[in-house]
Amino acid sequence: MNEAAIHTILSRLLLGGSLPGGMKLGEHRLAELFGVSRERIRKVLHRLGHERLLEIVKNRGAFTIEPDLREGRVVYEARRILESGMVAHLADHLTEAQIERLRDHVDAEADALRRGDQATWQKLSAEFHFLLAEMIGNPIVQRQAHELIGRTIMLVKRYETTLGSACGCEEHRLIFKALAGRERGRAVKAMSSHLSLVETRLRPIVCDDAGPSLETLLEEAIAAFRTEQGEGASARRAADAATAPR
């Protein structure tokens, strides 16, 4: 398995909020699970540390981050500044194709919520913000957005109750409607209000349930990734066959 795949799998696991804070991610065990060298694992762990998804402690190793509500206030303030600017820009520059893509996304969020699929809704909820950053087309903005959003995803997974889901879904739709209407001021207000409301819904209550082990979670994540890659390859082969000359 290459480093990009390992990074994707570990990122999903960390952002999923399944791991308790302060857990050590040992290079030796990870190398065994992924079937690669410790050197390759070390490179991925240091990349995740640079992205602020892990804490790298000199001479001790890599540890999962314990989300801190006090630090979260600072991160949410940074997100309001950055993402308000993002939607102000997008309100003036979105293409019709991008508007349709956003419409499909918020519809998918609402559908997941109606079906009671909390895991899918949370994934789509984060991706809504990643999608906006991608549409800016500026790699620096996208990198900063990914770091800040990633840090708050862990906070939301740890501290927000499921009661916030319906509110968040509607708040995303309000942002989308403002962008689709190319209403810059309304879009900025909707984004700033949304992030402030998410922040107020965080509660300092942590579940004591230890949950599955790191090995179990990693094995499930690796299997899911391989299934996803296999399905993608099958779809590409089918597309190639359909367009091949006869």
N, C-alpha and C positions, 0 to 999 in steps of 0.2 A: 504494500500500500504506500502511495507517495505522500509527501509532506502536506500537500494541499488537501488531500482527503482526510488525513489525520487532524489537521487544523479545523476543517469543517465539522467533523464529528465532535471534537472536544468543545468547540465553540457552541454548538447546539446544546450540548449537555450542560455547559456552564450557564448559558443564557436561559436554559429551561428551569433553573432554580431547584433542581432535584438534589444537589449536593449541599451538605451542611457547610457553613463557613469554617475555615481553619483546617479543612481536610488536606492532608499531604497527598500530592499526586506523584508517586514514586516512579522514577525513570525506568527502573528495572521491570516493575510489574507492567507498566504501560508498553514497554518494548515487547514483552511477552505477548500481551493481548493483541497488539497490532502486528506482531511478527516482523519488527524492524529493529535496527540497532538503537542503542541508548543515545548515541550521538544525534540521530535523526529526531528522536523524541525530545532531546534537550533543545534543539533548534526550534521545534514547534512550541514548547513550553515558554521559551524566552520571547517568542513572537506574541504569544497570548499575554505574557506579562507586559510587553510593550503596549499592547492594546488595552491594558488595564482590566483584563478579564481574570487574571491570576495575580497573586503576589509572589514575587521571586525574592527569597531571603538568602543572602549570601551564606554559603557553606551549610545551608540547611535544605534548600530545594524549593519546589513550587507548592503553593498552598491556595486553596479556594478562598475567595474574599467573603468576609462576613459583611453583608450590606449594612451600612450605618445611616440611620435616618437623619442624623445631624449633617453628615456629608451630603446626603441626598438633597437637602434644601439648597445647597450651593450648586449641585449638578442641575437641579430643575431650573434654577435661575439662569444658568448658562444655556440650557435648552430653550427657555423662553426667548432669550436674546437671539440665539442662532436660528431657531425654527420660525420665529416671527419674520425675520429677514428673508428666510427661504420662501415662505408663502407670499410675501410682498413681491418678491422677484417673479415667482411662478404665476401670479395673477396676471402679470403683463406678458408672459412669454410661453405659457402652455400651448401646445398644439392640440388640435382636435383629437388626434390619436391618443395623446397623453390623457386628455380629459376622459375619453372612453375607457382607458385602462384604469384610471382612478375610480370611475363609476362601477366597473366590474369588481374592483377590489372591495369597495364599501358594501356592495351587494353580497359578496361572498362572506364578509364579516357578519352581516345581518342574518344570512342563512345559517351560518354556524351557530349563532346565538339562538336562533329559533329552534334548532335541533338539539340544543343543550350541549353542544360539543365545545366545552370550555377550553380544552387544549388547542383545538384548531383556531378558536376565536383569539386566544392570547397570541398565537403565532402570527395570525393575520394582522392583529392590532399593532404589533411591533413592526411588521413589514410595511404597514401604511406609511410610517415615518421614514423607514429606509427607502421606500419608493419615492417619496418626495425629495429626499436628498439626492437620489440617483437622477431624478429629472432636472436637477439644477445643472448637471453636466460639468461641475467643478470638482476635481479630485480632492482638493484641500477641504472644501466644505463637506464633501461626502465622508472623508476620513474622520473629521471632527464629529460629525453627526453620528457616525457608527459608534465611536467611542462613548459619547455621552448617552446615546440611546441604550447601548449595551449595559452601561452601569445602572441605568434606571430600570431596565427590564428585570434585573436581579432584585431590585427593591420591590417592584410590583409583585413579582412572583412570591416573595417572602412575606410582604406586609399588607397587600391589598386583598380584601375579601372578594368573593365572586359577585357581590352585590353591585360592584362598580362596572361590571361588564356592559349592561344595557346602557348605562350613562355614557361610557366611553364610545360605544358603537354610534350612538346618536351624535356625540360630539364630533366624531370623524366625519359623519355625513354633513354636518353643518360646515365644517372646513371645506369639504369637497364642493358643496353648493356655492360657497363664496368664490372658490377658485373657478368653478365652471362658469359662474356669472361674471368673472373677471373683476370682482369687487375687492380691490386691494385692502382697503381699510377694514372691511368686514372679515376678510380672511385672517388678517393679523390679529384682530380681536378674538376671533374664534379659536385660533391656535393658542394664544396666550392664556385664554380662559380655560381651554381644555387641559393644558399642562398644569395650571394652578389647581384645577379640580382633582386631577389625578393625584397630585401631591397631598391634597387635603384628605384623600381617601386612604392614605397609608396609615396603618395602625401598628404600634409596637407590640404585636402579638406573634410569637414564633411557635410553630407546631413542634412538639417534643418528639413526635414520631420519627424514629431513626430512618425508616424507609429501607428500600433495597440497598444492597452493598454497591460500592463503586464498580466492582467486577461485573455484577449483574447489569447495572445500568450501561456500562460500556459495551458489553456483549450485545445488549438489545440495540444500542445506538449503531454499532458496527453492522449488525444484521439489517437494520432498517436502511442504512446508507447503501449497502450492497444491493438490496432489493430495488431501491430507488434508481441506482445506476443501471441495474439490469433492465428495468422497465424503460428507462430513457434510451438505452442502446437498442432495445427491441423496436421502440417507436421510430428511431432514426433509420433502422434497417427497413422497416415497413415503408417509410417515406421515400427512401432511396429506390426501393423496388417499384413503387407506384410511379416514380418519375423516370425510371430507366427506359431507354428506347426499346421498342419491341420489333 
